[in-house]
Amino acid sequence: MKYFGLIWAQLWRRPKRTWFTVISIAVAFLLFAVLIGFNVVLDQALAKLDSRLFVVSKYSQEQLPLAYRAQIEAVPGIKDVSHMAFFGGYYKDRRFGLPVYATDITKTFHIYRSLFDVPEDTLQKMRENRTGALVAKRLAGAYGWKVGDRVALSSTIWTNKDGTSDYPVDIVGLFESKDGATEGFAGAIFINYDYLNESRMFLRDSVQFFIAELGDPKSSPEIMSAIDARFANSSSETRTMTEQALLESQMTTISDIELLINAIVAAAFFALLFVTASTMAQSVRERSPEFAMLKTLGFSDAAVVALVLAEGLLLCLFAAVVGLLVARVVFLIVGNIFAEAGIPWIVILQSFGIAAALALISGALPALRAGRLTIIQALALKR
Amino acid sequence: MSSFITLHRVTKRYQAGQNMIEVLYEHDLSIEQGEFVALMGPSGSGKTTLLNIIGGLDTVEKGQATVAGAALHAMSNRELSRWRSQHVGIVFQFYHLLSMMTAERNVMLPLLLTGLSAAQCKQRVRIVFELLGISDYLQRRPEELSGGQQQRVAIARALVTDPALLICDEPTGDLDRENAEQIMQVLQQLNREHGKTIIMATHDPQAAKYATQVMLVGKARESEAATGRTAR
């Protein structure tokens, strides 16, 4: 620690250059934290979804008959079943869609009891109020809604029997995820399926998908086969998958993009390696007389090498911290799935690891050069 | 009894382009402890080379260099570094202070290599600043100090580890007359009152007057031998 003052002072010898270097490195870590952090949060969320099955139409976008629910419930190993219909909701401006699901509130929140803790009296109010709605706390906050408000939701999919697209709902409760997540259902609005089903003009008694809770998650392959076999050769064949698999399939395109962006981030770090190395080399060259002076005071060659490496390390770690802090601010501004979860620890640790590697690799040659300086030659540079 | 500083048949050559320049050839020199020696001679005569060898900044090619009982010619780079940190203070013509650090932090640099605590280091620095009468400069950066003031800070840095030997390479070479006189008075005081052995290379006869003896180096040796003891 006693060398910190010297290292820090050396680092800021040319403040403008140091800041430019810090910004270059920080931008790379900002990209890294946002993109890789997104990946990690997604993986963590998916890993939690292994005890539920989703039953969807074998043919994309097709509806399934509500009557399937009883048959799914009858499959051995199934503990509970709920159903859901996409609502295609928006509030006032159809350009800004809302995640609204019409469902069997009681069943759905029972299946997701490990994720959401909704009081029984709130569920009771939903059952008693046909137009009731449960709204994610974060979403309600964003729109300024509170319990008791009547909200004029509209649907881009379902025409009401009265010829409009309007489905006014009454907010009976707010909910939030136990683990602080705000993605998927944790950021949604739930309305009663019966309200939608009875009000809509067409495709009554149909659903988008069923959610089935398993007694034993390990038996999911056999149960998935059993469900799909039950509806084989019917007019609405099914495809059953784990919740994780469903989300992963929806994320395939995103994953491809992530792969591409990961490659870009890697390339950015690789390029950064040369920028940092060049900056450090220039800095060491300019300070040759200063390193020589340190050697005259008794600093050994190895100590000078260590000082230069430590300086690079401090620069890269400082820049990484700046990048991560900016990433955190970006998450807060975007207000999406990272907002409450924060940057995963693994990404923070990876960032510091990369920063250290960047410093050591880019600083190695300049540090060796500084270590090899002879006092006589280096001091002659100043004359 | 051997002298505090003894050079015996020291030879030193430097590569200059394609040529080898022989700066010292079988050079002998001896200086007793507590002396204040001015090395004089024209440019290229080998004054700075002698200082570098005595200060452990450079190695001899042939011969023996013994300073304060240490055989510098037999030491490795690492050993020379350690020896310098404990036994020598070096003052340069151009001060070589680190511009982004205060005078106090500059002077504290040699103490980083000691086992002293931060508080002890600060205490040592303050004592040296008081000794040199420059306590007002503690928190100033080099750019806020005149040349003479910077040189005093550089002397403080050389003194802070309390070395027995001070090596000064043209310490007044970058200063006006008034500041040069003040610096020389400081060096004289360190020699007289604190018993420091000082070896100084200079072109300035006025500065050389403060020394207890003048050694003429190189070509100047023959023509100015009468003014003092010469290095052979």
Interface residues (C-beta under 8 A of the other chain):
Chain A: K2 Y3 G5 L6 A9 Q10 W12 R13 P289 E290 M293 L294 K295 T296 L297 G298 F299 S300 D301 A302 A303 I375 I376 L379 K382 R383
Chain B: N52 G55 L57 D58 N77 R78 S81 R82 W83 R84 S85 Q86 I90 F92 Q93 F94 H96 L98 S99 M100 M101 R105 L109 P110 L112 L113 A118 R157
